[in-house]
């Protein structure tokens, strides 16, 4: 086996898969994950208005005490 070719292939593979456009902040993977998270968070249909949500659900430590509905617990802060 030619070790020089194996080493060159390994370097090309490492550089090719670690492109900054793909892995850096704001890259393609970062944008795809942000989109998936946003879609998952919007699946919860919270019936509370903004003021009610802020009063009952803005602080996760108070969810049990203030009885924040489960579908509202994971809503993005409006």
Phi, psi and omega in degrees: 000138180272107184293333179294319179291320178298315179297316179297318178296320179297318179296314179298319180295316181294317180289321182292326181271347181254036181299138179298329180294335182272313192260340184290169178296128183088003179283185185296320180290320179298316179294320180295318179293320178297320179295317179297318179295318179298318178297320180294320180291331180279354178286341180274117181270095181272127183268358180280145173284175183300313182294317178296319180297315179299322182289319187262331194234358186291334180248111183302334180293336182263005186300317182290315183295318183268000179057056175288125180300145183303318182291347179261349186291334186252015180288146177287142179300123183290000000 
